[in-house]
Structures are given as structure tokens and as C-alpha cells.
Amino acid sequence: MTKKITFLGIETSCDETAAAVIRENGGGTADVLSNVVSSQIKEHEKFGGVVPELAARAHLENIDYIINSALIKSKISLKEIDGIAATAGPGLIVCLTIGLNIGKSIAAFSRKPFIGVNHLEGHALSPGLENKLEFPYLLLLISGGHTQFLIVKDIGHYQQLGTTIDDALGEAFDKTAKMLNLGYPGGPKVEKFSKLGDKNFFKLPEPIINKAGCNLSFAGLKTAVLRETRKINGNDKAKYNLAASFQNTINKILYKKTKVAVKMFKDSTQCKKVKLVVAGGVAANKSIRENLNNLSKDMNFETIYPNIKFCGDNAAMIAWVGIQKYKKKLFDNLKIKAKSRWPLDKTAPYMKGPGLKL
């Protein structure tokens, strides 16, 4: 009988302190034995966004307790763990360093293999915790810091088809919520209050929507929202209409650009059956899920999402990447450093402004 690999995962890339213990179950998915996430929403709420120094301090205060809680809840001792995985990037360096260093320390102390995980790869593979994924598949990664279309060819092998040339989608949601004074975190607030408004009330721009390819842009949309907020003068109904119109515009952009990405995926892979994995914190948005499900019906492809609890930052997805890399013997030494920027496709050009590649 083949031994089932068990991993401890640690995640501190931004403002969630998280630890998890997971075990592969032999069916291509995982048994999540524990998944502990400590949110810092209250610490950052009054600032309307994450303050790196405060986030790092909270990680330092909580990390030992969170890891111990994950081990206790899993009923697995450190001796039974096959390896340790911790997020090494991308993210806030002061935050990443906390989890990465304690992960390396636990690995060194217990003499277990260590794997430094790309946070984006965690999101990319996160639906695999509950769904057996077969390569290749098309990935729409939508989070606070990233918005990308990629072909997932295998563990560690990614081809970028398109990316945002300015703001990430999650960032656009957060800034819109802040401009409308809807509260923090922005994404869930915009989704909540958009249900109270008329999505067709404001006509907002869809930046670079007619340009070839599936790159995206949200800065112009954000600026248009700012202009409209100056006319609202505290009118709640107008705020809700603007929130609804913003989300509706996002859905139109994603519908059109995902349509292009699906065609590009087909041309590149020659796959007749397309599977679209939508992952990252913004993938929890139910309106976006419904919108992309409608597209999948129109184009006859399958959409796969992580469970809502695995959309945001969590350590279960980090441990899952650890297991996949462990099976391929892709270990890291303890000198691995935290990285603020770590693209999945290292050959993809860095986009800065429309058409400008650096």
C-alpha cells in the first residue's frame, strides 16, 4: 500500500496568518485535516487597507499559536508529517519572512524536507484539494494583487496568455469600496451593496476591451468611478447603483476577455475539451461565478472553482503544492529567500502600461 503524504503548510504573504495539515487521499485530491486562518481585518479596517508593519507584527504574535492549533486539530504529530511547505512569495516581504523563517526552522528541527511555495501556484492548484485536476487547463487567477490568464501545463510549468497592465481586480474592488465608503474589505462589500442597486444606471468604460489578446486594464474604470463618486453627495441609492454598475462592468470585461482566452487556450493546446479553473480571493464573488458559468454554457466548456473557504489566502493550498512538489522531489534548501515578485511564467514580459513591455 502506497504511503499517503502528509504536509504542514504555512501562509503569511499578506494579512492572514494561516497553517494547515493536509494528507493526500489517494483519489487525486486531499483530506484537509486542519485549516486554521487568523484574519487581521479589524487591525487594518480603520486604515482601509493593509499596513505591512502592523500585519508583520500580528503574524509574529499569532504564528506559534496558529501552527500549534493546526497540529492539534489535525490530530497529527510533527513526527508524522512528511514535509513542511511555507509561502516564499510573492507578497509583502516583512510578512513573508515570518512564515518562511518559522517553516524553515521547523523543517531543520524536525529534519523534514522543506518547500518554499509560490503563493500564486497555491491558488492555481487550490481547486485540486477537492477536485481531481488534469493538465493542461486554463487558469483565471483573480486576487488582490494579480489578475492573469495562464495555461497550467504541469506543476511548475505555466504559460501566461494575458495579465492586467495596471490594477489587479481585487485592488480595483477594494479601491472602489473605499471611494464609495462601503467599508473594508472592499470586494465582499461591493458584492453585497451592488445587490441593492441598478447595474445599468451608470455607463462605465471597459478599458482596452477591443485590443487583441486577453490583457486587462482596470485603472480607467477606477478613475471613472472616482469621477462619479464626486457627484453622489452621500446619496446611498446612488452609491449602490454605482457599486452595481461597477460590478456589472467587471463582469462584461471578464466575459469578453475570458472568451478570447478560451480560444487562445484551444489554439495553443489543441484540446477539444476546455476546463477553466477560476481561483484567488475574487473567485469567491458569486456574481463573477454566475457570469463565467454563463460563458461556459455559451462556449461549451467546464468551469471549476475552489471551495469558498479556499479562495482567500489559506495554508491548505500551500501544503497541497508542497505535496505535489514532494512527489516530484522538488525540495528547497533552507537558504531560500522571500520574494516580493515571483511570476508563475518567468518568461512572460512584465507589462507596464498599454503595450509597453519591460
C-alpha positions as a Markdown table, in Angstrom:
| # | Residue | x | y | z |
|---|---|---|---|---|
| 1 | Met | 0.0 | 0.0 | 0.0 |
| 2 | Thr | 1.4 | 3.4 | -1.0 |
| 3 | Lys | 2.0 | 5.8 | 1.9 |
| 4 | Lys | -0.2 | 8.8 | 1.8 |
| 5 | Ile | 1.9 | 12.0 | 2.1 |
| 6 | Thr | 1.1 | 14.5 | 4.9 |
| 7 | Phe | 2.2 | 18.1 | 4.9 |
| 8 | Leu | 2.2 | 21.1 | 7.2 |
| 9 | Gly | 1.5 | 24.3 | 5.3 |
| 10 | Ile | 2.2 | 27.9 | 6.5 |
| 11 | Glu | 1.0 | 31.1 | 4.9 |
| 12 | Thr | 1.8 | 34.7 | 5.8 |
| 13 | Ser | 2.1 | 36.5 | 2.5 |
| 14 | Cys | -0.2 | 39.4 | 3.5 |
| 15 | Asp | -2.7 | 39.9 | 6.3 |
| 16 | Glu | -3.8 | 36.3 | 7.1 |
| 17 | Thr | -1.8 | 34.1 | 9.5 |
| 18 | Ala | -2.6 | 30.6 | 8.4 |
| 19 | Ala | -1.5 | 27.0 | 9.0 |
| 20 | Ala | -2.9 | 23.7 | 7.8 |
| 21 | Val | -2.3 | 20.0 | 7.8 |
| 22 | Ile | -3.4 | 18.0 | 4.8 |
| 23 | Arg | -3.0 | 14.5 | 3.5 |
| 24 | Glu | -3.4 | 13.2 | 0.0 |
| 25 | Asn | -6.3 | 10.7 | -0.1 |
| 26 | Gly | -5.3 | 8.5 | -3.0 |
| 27 | Gly | -8.0 | 9.8 | -5.3 |
| 28 | Gly | -6.1 | 12.7 | -6.7 |
| 29 | Thr | -7.5 | 15.1 | -4.0 |
| 30 | Ala | -6.8 | 15.8 | -0.4 |
| 31 | Asp | -8.1 | 15.3 | 3.1 |
| 32 | Val | -7.9 | 18.7 | 4.8 |
| 33 | Leu | -7.2 | 17.6 | 8.4 |
| 34 | Ser | -7.0 | 21.2 | 9.7 |
| 35 | Asn | -7.1 | 24.7 | 8.1 |
| 36 | Val | -6.6 | 27.5 | 10.6 |
| 37 | Val | -6.8 | 31.1 | 9.4 |
| 38 | Ser | -6.4 | 34.1 | 11.6 |
| 39 | Ser | -7.7 | 37.3 | 9.8 |
| 40 | Gln | -6.4 | 40.8 | 10.6 |
| 41 | Ile | -9.4 | 42.6 | 9.2 |
| 42 | Lys | -10.1 | 44.6 | 12.4 |
| 43 | Glu | -6.4 | 45.7 | 12.6 |
| 44 | His | -6.5 | 47.2 | 9.1 |
| 45 | Glu | -10.1 | 48.2 | 8.8 |
| 46 | Lys | -9.6 | 51.8 | 10.1 |
| 47 | Phe | -6.8 | 52.3 | 7.5 |
| 48 | Gly | -8.9 | 51.0 | 4.6 |
| 49 | Gly | -6.1 | 48.7 | 3.6 |
| 50 | Val | -3.2 | 46.5 | 4.8 |
| 51 | Val | -0.5 | 48.2 | 6.7 |
| 52 | Pro | 2.6 | 46.0 | 6.3 |
| 53 | Glu | 4.3 | 46.7 | 9.6 |
| 54 | Leu | 1.0 | 46.0 | 11.5 |
| 55 | Ala | 0.5 | 42.8 | 9.5 |
| 56 | Ala | 4.0 | 41.6 | 10.3 |
| 57 | Arg | 3.6 | 42.3 | 14.0 |
| 58 | Ala | 0.3 | 40.4 | 14.1 |
| 59 | His | 2.0 | 37.4 | 12.3 |
| 60 | Leu | 4.8 | 37.4 | 14.9 |
| 61 | Glu | 2.2 | 37.4 | 17.7 |
| 62 | Asn | 0.0 | 34.7 | 16.3 |
| 63 | Ile | 2.1 | 32.3 | 14.2 |
| 64 | Asp | 3.1 | 29.9 | 17.0 |
| 65 | Tyr | -0.5 | 29.6 | 18.2 |
| 66 | Ile | -1.9 | 29.1 | 14.7 |
| 67 | Ile | 0.6 | 26.3 | 13.9 |
| 68 | Asn | 0.0 | 24.5 | 17.2 |
| 69 | Ser | -3.7 | 24.8 | 16.6 |
| 70 | Ala | -3.4 | 23.3 | 13.2 |
| 71 | Leu | -1.4 | 20.3 | 14.5 |
| 72 | Ile | -3.8 | 19.8 | 17.4 |
| 73 | Lys | -6.9 | 20.0 | 15.2 |
| 74 | Ser | -5.4 | 17.6 | 12.7 |
| 75 | Lys | -4.6 | 15.0 | 15.5 |
| 76 | Ile | -1.2 | 14.6 | 13.7 |
| 77 | Ser | 2.1 | 14.9 | 15.5 |
| 78 | Leu | 5.1 | 16.6 | 13.9 |
| 79 | Lys | 6.8 | 13.2 | 13.7 |
| 80 | Glu | 4.0 | 12.0 | 11.3 |
| 81 | Ile | 4.4 | 15.0 | 9.0 |
| 82 | Asp | 6.4 | 14.2 | 5.8 |
| 83 | Gly | 7.4 | 17.8 | 5.0 |
| 84 | Ile | 6.9 | 21.5 | 5.6 |
| 85 | Ala | 5.7 | 24.0 | 3.0 |
| 86 | Ala | 5.7 | 27.7 | 3.5 |
| 87 | Thr | 4.9 | 30.6 | 1.2 |
| 88 | Ala | 8.1 | 32.2 | -0.1 |
| 89 | Gly | 6.5 | 34.8 | -2.4 |
| 90 | Pro | 5.1 | 36.9 | -3.9 |
| 91 | Gly | 3.8 | 39.2 | -1.2 |
| 92 | Leu | 4.9 | 41.7 | 1.5 |
| 93 | Ile | 8.5 | 40.9 | 2.4 |
| 94 | Val | 8.0 | 41.7 | 6.1 |
| 95 | Cys | 5.1 | 39.3 | 6.2 |
| 96 | Leu | 6.5 | 36.6 | 4.1 |
| 97 | Thr | 9.7 | 36.4 | 6.2 |
| 98 | Ile | 7.7 | 35.5 | 9.3 |
| 99 | Gly | 6.1 | 32.3 | 8.0 |
| 100 | Leu | 9.0 | 31.4 | 5.8 |
| 101 | Asn | 11.6 | 31.5 | 8.6 |
| 102 | Ile | 9.4 | 29.6 | 11.1 |
| 103 | Gly | 8.7 | 27.0 | 8.4 |
| 104 | Lys | 12.5 | 26.6 | 7.7 |
| 105 | Ser | 13.1 | 26.4 | 11.5 |
| 106 | Ile | 10.5 | 23.6 | 12.0 |
| 107 | Ala | 11.9 | 21.7 | 9.0 |
| 108 | Ala | 15.5 | 22.0 | 10.3 |
| 109 | Phe | 14.5 | 21.0 | 13.8 |
| 110 | Ser | 12.4 | 18.0 | 12.7 |
| 111 | Arg | 14.8 | 17.1 | 9.8 |
| 112 | Lys | 11.9 | 17.1 | 7.4 |
| 113 | Pro | 12.0 | 18.3 | 3.7 |
| 114 | Phe | 11.2 | 21.9 | 3.1 |
| 115 | Ile | 9.5 | 23.5 | 0.2 |
| 116 | Gly | 9.1 | 27.2 | -0.4 |
| 117 | Val | 5.9 | 27.7 | -2.3 |
| 118 | Asn | 4.8 | 30.3 | -4.8 |
| 119 | His | 1.6 | 31.8 | -3.4 |
| 120 | Leu | 0.2 | 32.1 | -6.9 |
| 121 | Glu | 0.8 | 28.4 | -7.5 |
| 122 | Gly | -1.1 | 27.7 | -4.3 |
| 123 | His | -4.1 | 29.5 | -5.9 |
| 124 | Ala | -3.6 | 27.8 | -9.2 |
| 125 | Leu | -3.8 | 24.3 | -7.7 |
| 126 | Ser | -6.3 | 25.1 | -4.9 |
| 127 | Pro | -9.3 | 23.5 | -6.6 |
| 128 | Gly | -7.3 | 20.3 | -6.6 |
| 129 | Leu | -7.9 | 20.0 | -2.9 |
| 130 | Glu | -11.5 | 18.8 | -3.7 |
| 131 | Asn | -11.5 | 18.2 | -7.5 |
| 132 | Lys | -9.2 | 15.9 | -9.4 |
| 133 | Leu | -7.5 | 18.2 | -11.9 |
| 134 | Glu | -5.9 | 17.0 | -15.1 |
| 135 | Phe | -3.3 | 19.1 | -17.1 |
| 136 | Pro | -3.5 | 21.2 | -19.1 |
| 137 | Tyr | -6.2 | 23.6 | -18.0 |
| 138 | Leu | -6.9 | 27.3 | -18.4 |
| 139 | Leu | -6.5 | 29.4 | -15.3 |
| 140 | Leu | -8.1 | 32.7 | -14.5 |
| 141 | Leu | -6.3 | 33.9 | -11.4 |
| 142 | Ile | -8.1 | 36.8 | -9.8 |
| 143 | Ser | -6.8 | 38.1 | -6.5 |
| 144 | Gly | -5.9 | 41.3 | -4.6 |
| 145 | Gly | -2.5 | 41.5 | -6.3 |
| 146 | His | -2.9 | 39.6 | -9.5 |
| 147 | Thr | -5.2 | 39.1 | -12.5 |
| 148 | Gln | -3.9 | 36.7 | -15.1 |
| 149 | Phe | -4.9 | 34.1 | -17.7 |
| 150 | Leu | -2.5 | 31.2 | -17.8 |
| 151 | Ile | -2.2 | 27.7 | -19.2 |
| 152 | Val | -1.4 | 25.3 | -16.4 |
| 153 | Lys | 0.7 | 22.6 | -18.1 |
| 154 | Asp | 2.0 | 20.8 | -15.0 |
| 155 | Ile | 3.4 | 21.5 | -11.6 |
| 156 | Gly | 5.8 | 24.4 | -12.0 |
| 157 | His | 5.0 | 24.9 | -15.8 |
| 158 | Tyr | 2.9 | 27.8 | -16.7 |
| 159 | Gln | 2.3 | 29.9 | -19.9 |
| 160 | Gln | 0.9 | 33.4 | -19.4 |
| 161 | Leu | -1.7 | 34.3 | -22.0 |
| 162 | Gly | -2.7 | 37.7 | -20.5 |
| 163 | Thr | -2.4 | 39.9 | -17.5 |
| 164 | Thr | -3.6 | 43.2 | -16.1 |
| 165 | Ile | -1.4 | 46.1 | -17.3 |
| 166 | Asp | -2.2 | 48.1 | -14.2 |
| 167 | Asp | -4.5 | 47.4 | -11.2 |
| 168 | Ala | -5.4 | 43.8 | -10.2 |
| 169 | Leu | -9.1 | 43.0 | -10.0 |
| 170 | Gly | -9.1 | 42.7 | -6.2 |
| 171 | Glu | -7.3 | 46.0 | -5.9 |
| 172 | Ala | -10.0 | 47.7 | -8.1 |
| 173 | Phe | -12.7 | 46.3 | -5.9 |
| 174 | Asp | -11.0 | 47.5 | -2.8 |
| 175 | Lys | -10.4 | 51.0 | -4.1 |
| 176 | Thr | -14.0 | 51.2 | -5.4 |
| 177 | Ala | -15.3 | 50.3 | -2.0 |
| 178 | Lys | -13.1 | 52.9 | -0.4 |
| 179 | Met | -14.2 | 55.6 | -2.8 |
| 180 | Leu | -17.8 | 54.7 | -2.1 |
| 181 | Asn | -17.2 | 54.4 | 1.7 |
| 182 | Leu | -18.7 | 50.9 | 1.8 |
| 183 | Gly | -16.2 | 49.5 | 4.3 |
| 184 | Tyr | -13.3 | 47.0 | 4.4 |
| 185 | Pro | -12.5 | 44.5 | 2.9 |
| 186 | Gly | -13.7 | 46.0 | -0.3 |
| 187 | Gly | -14.6 | 43.0 | -2.5 |
| 188 | Pro | -17.3 | 41.5 | -0.3 |
| 189 | Lys | -18.7 | 44.9 | 0.4 |
| 190 | Val | -19.1 | 45.9 | -3.3 |
| 191 | Glu | -20.7 | 42.5 | -3.9 |
| 192 | Lys | -23.1 | 43.0 | -1.0 |
| 193 | Phe | -24.2 | 46.5 | -1.8 |
| 194 | Ser | -24.4 | 46.0 | -5.6 |
| 195 | Lys | -27.4 | 43.8 | -4.9 |
| 196 | Leu | -29.2 | 46.9 | -3.8 |
| 197 | Gly | -28.5 | 48.9 | -6.9 |
| 198 | Asp | -29.3 | 49.2 | -10.6 |
| 199 | Lys | -26.4 | 47.6 | -12.6 |
| 200 | Asn | -27.4 | 49.6 | -15.7 |
| 201 | Phe | -27.7 | 53.0 | -14.1 |
| 202 | Phe | -24.1 | 54.2 | -14.8 |
| 203 | Lys | -22.3 | 53.5 | -18.1 |
| 204 | Leu | -18.7 | 52.9 | -17.2 |
| 205 | Pro | -15.7 | 52.3 | -19.5 |
| 206 | Glu | -14.3 | 48.9 | -20.4 |
| 207 | Pro | -10.6 | 49.7 | -20.9 |
| 208 | Ile | -8.7 | 48.0 | -23.7 |
| 209 | Ile | -11.7 | 45.7 | -24.3 |
| 210 | Asn | -11.3 | 45.9 | -28.1 |
| 211 | Lys | -7.5 | 45.4 | -28.1 |
| 212 | Ala | -6.3 | 42.0 | -29.3 |
| 213 | Gly | -5.4 | 39.3 | -26.8 |
| 214 | Cys | -6.6 | 38.9 | -23.3 |
| 215 | Asn | -4.6 | 41.5 | -21.3 |
| 216 | Leu | -6.8 | 43.5 | -19.0 |
| 217 | Ser | -6.9 | 47.0 | -17.5 |
| 218 | Phe | -8.9 | 48.4 | -14.6 |
| 219 | Ala | -7.3 | 51.8 | -13.9 |
| 220 | Gly | -9.6 | 53.7 | -16.3 |
| 221 | Leu | -12.6 | 52.1 | -14.8 |
| 222 | Lys | -11.5 | 53.0 | -11.3 |
| 223 | Thr | -10.9 | 56.6 | -12.4 |
| 224 | Ala | -14.4 | 56.7 | -13.9 |
| 225 | Val | -15.9 | 55.5 | -10.6 |
| 226 | Leu | -13.9 | 58.2 | -8.8 |
| 227 | Arg | -15.5 | 60.9 | -11.1 |
| 228 | Glu | -19.0 | 59.6 | -10.4 |
| 229 | Thr | -18.5 | 59.4 | -6.6 |
| 230 | Arg | -17.8 | 63.2 | -6.6 |
| 231 | Lys | -21.4 | 63.7 | -7.9 |
| 232 | Ile | -23.1 | 61.4 | -5.4 |
| 233 | Asn | -23.0 | 63.7 | -2.3 |
| 234 | Gly | -23.8 | 60.9 | 0.2 |
| 235 | Asn | -26.9 | 59.6 | -1.7 |
| 236 | Asp | -27.0 | 55.9 | -0.6 |
| 237 | Lys | -29.1 | 54.8 | -3.6 |
| 238 | Ala | -26.6 | 56.4 | -6.0 |
| 239 | Lys | -23.8 | 54.6 | -4.2 |
| 240 | Tyr | -25.5 | 51.3 | -4.6 |
| 241 | Asn | -26.2 | 52.0 | -8.2 |
| 242 | Leu | -22.5 | 52.8 | -8.8 |
| 243 | Ala | -21.4 | 49.6 | -7.0 |
| 244 | Ala | -23.8 | 47.6 | -9.1 |
| 245 | Ser | -22.7 | 49.3 | -12.3 |
| 246 | Phe | -19.0 | 48.7 | -11.4 |
| 247 | Gln | -19.5 | 45.0 | -10.8 |
| 248 | Asn | -21.6 | 44.7 | -13.9 |
| 249 | Thr | -18.8 | 46.3 | -16.0 |
| 250 | Ile | -16.3 | 43.9 | -14.4 |
| 251 | Asn | -18.4 | 41.0 | -15.4 |
| 252 | Lys | -18.7 | 42.3 | -19.0 |
| 253 | Ile | -14.9 | 42.7 | -19.2 |
| 254 | Leu | -14.3 | 39.2 | -17.8 |
| 255 | Tyr | -16.8 | 37.7 | -20.1 |
| 256 | Lys | -15.2 | 39.2 | -23.2 |
| 257 | Lys | -11.6 | 38.6 | -22.2 |
| 258 | Thr | -12.2 | 35.1 | -21.0 |
| 259 | Lys | -13.9 | 34.3 | -24.3 |
| 260 | Val | -10.6 | 35.3 | -26.0 |
| 261 | Ala | -8.5 | 33.4 | -23.5 |
| 262 | Val | -10.5 | 30.2 | -24.2 |
| 263 | Lys | -9.9 | 30.5 | -27.9 |
| 264 | Met | -6.2 | 31.1 | -27.3 |
| 265 | Phe | -6.0 | 28.1 | -25.0 |
| 266 | Lys | -7.6 | 25.9 | -27.7 |
| 267 | Asp | -5.2 | 27.1 | -30.3 |
| 268 | Ser | -2.2 | 26.6 | -28.1 |
| 269 | Thr | -3.0 | 23.2 | -26.7 |
| 270 | Gln | -5.3 | 21.7 | -29.4 |
| 271 | Cys | -7.5 | 20.5 | -26.5 |
| 272 | Lys | -11.1 | 19.9 | -27.6 |
| 273 | Lys | -12.4 | 19.9 | -24.0 |
| 274 | Val | -11.6 | 23.1 | -22.1 |
| 275 | Lys | -11.5 | 23.3 | -18.4 |
| 276 | Leu | -11.4 | 26.8 | -16.9 |
| 277 | Val | -10.2 | 27.0 | -13.3 |
| 278 | Val | -11.0 | 30.3 | -11.6 |
| 279 | Ala | -9.0 | 30.8 | -8.4 |
| 280 | Gly | -7.9 | 33.6 | -6.0 |
| 281 | Gly | -9.7 | 35.7 | -3.5 |
| 282 | Val | -12.0 | 37.4 | -6.0 |
| 283 | Ala | -13.1 | 33.9 | -7.2 |
| 284 | Ala | -15.4 | 33.9 | -4.1 |
| 285 | Asn | -17.6 | 36.6 | -5.8 |
| 286 | Lys | -20.9 | 34.8 | -6.6 |
| 287 | Ser | -21.8 | 37.3 | -9.4 |
| 288 | Ile | -18.5 | 36.6 | -11.2 |
| 289 | Arg | -19.0 | 32.9 | -10.8 |
| 290 | Glu | -22.5 | 33.1 | -12.3 |
| 291 | Asn | -21.2 | 35.3 | -15.2 |
| 292 | Leu | -18.4 | 32.9 | -16.1 |
| 293 | Asn | -20.8 | 29.9 | -15.8 |
| 294 | Asn | -23.0 | 31.6 | -18.4 |
| 295 | Leu | -20.0 | 31.9 | -20.7 |
| 296 | Ser | -19.1 | 28.3 | -20.1 |
| 297 | Lys | -22.6 | 27.3 | -21.3 |
| 298 | Asp | -22.3 | 29.6 | -24.3 |
| 299 | Met | -18.9 | 28.1 | -25.3 |
| 300 | Asn | -19.4 | 24.6 | -24.0 |
| 301 | Phe | -16.5 | 24.4 | -21.5 |
| 302 | Glu | -16.3 | 23.4 | -17.8 |
| 303 | Thr | -15.7 | 25.8 | -15.0 |
| 304 | Ile | -14.0 | 24.7 | -11.8 |
| 305 | Tyr | -13.8 | 26.8 | -8.6 |
| 306 | Pro | -12.2 | 26.2 | -5.2 |
| 307 | Asn | -14.4 | 25.9 | -2.3 |
| 308 | Ile | -15.2 | 29.4 | -1.0 |
| 309 | Lys | -13.0 | 28.7 | 2.1 |
| 310 | Phe | -10.0 | 28.0 | -0.2 |
| 311 | Cys | -10.4 | 31.1 | -2.4 |
| 312 | Gly | -8.8 | 33.6 | 0.0 |
| 313 | Asp | -5.3 | 33.2 | 1.4 |
| 314 | Asn | -5.0 | 29.9 | 3.3 |
| 315 | Ala | -2.4 | 27.3 | 4.2 |
| 316 | Ala | -4.2 | 24.3 | 2.8 |
| 317 | Met | -3.4 | 25.3 | -0.7 |
| 318 | Ile | 0.3 | 25.9 | 0.3 |
| 319 | Ala | 0.5 | 22.4 | 1.8 |
| 320 | Trp | -1.1 | 21.0 | -1.3 |
| 321 | Val | 1.6 | 22.5 | -3.5 |
| 322 | Gly | 4.1 | 21.1 | -1.1 |
| 323 | Ile | 2.7 | 17.6 | -1.6 |
| 324 | Gln | 2.8 | 17.9 | -5.4 |
| 325 | Lys | 6.4 | 19.0 | -5.3 |
| 326 | Tyr | 7.4 | 16.4 | -2.7 |
| 327 | Lys | 6.2 | 13.7 | -5.1 |
| 328 | Lys | 8.5 | 15.1 | -7.8 |
| 329 | Lys | 11.4 | 15.5 | -5.3 |
| 330 | Leu | 11.4 | 19.3 | -5.9 |
| 331 | Phe | 12.8 | 20.3 | -2.5 |
| 332 | Asp | 14.3 | 23.6 | -1.4 |
| 333 | Asn | 17.3 | 24.2 | 0.8 |
| 334 | Leu | 17.0 | 26.4 | 3.9 |
| 335 | Lys | 18.7 | 29.3 | 2.2 |
| 336 | Ile | 15.6 | 30.1 | 0.1 |
| 337 | Lys | 14.7 | 33.8 | 0.5 |
| 338 | Ala | 11.3 | 35.6 | 0.4 |
| 339 | Lys | 10.4 | 37.2 | -2.9 |
| 340 | Ser | 8.1 | 40.2 | -3.3 |
| 341 | Arg | 7.6 | 39.4 | -7.0 |
| 342 | Trp | 7.6 | 35.8 | -8.3 |
| 343 | Pro | 5.7 | 35.3 | -11.6 |
| 344 | Leu | 4.4 | 31.8 | -12.5 |
| 345 | Asp | 5.6 | 32.3 | -16.1 |
| 346 | Lys | 9.1 | 33.5 | -15.7 |
| 347 | Thr | 9.4 | 34.1 | -19.5 |
| 348 | Ala | 6.4 | 36.4 | -19.7 |
| 349 | Pro | 7.1 | 40.1 | -20.3 |
| 350 | Tyr | 6.4 | 42.5 | -17.4 |
| 351 | Met | 3.6 | 44.7 | -18.5 |
| 352 | Lys | 3.7 | 48.4 | -17.6 |
| 353 | Gly | 1.1 | 50.5 | -19.4 |
| 354 | Pro | -0.7 | 49.6 | -22.6 |
| 355 | Gly | 1.6 | 47.7 | -24.9 |
| 356 | Leu | 4.8 | 48.7 | -23.1 |
| 357 | Lys | 6.9 | 45.7 | -22.2 |
| 358 | Leu | 9.9 | 45.9 | -19.9 |
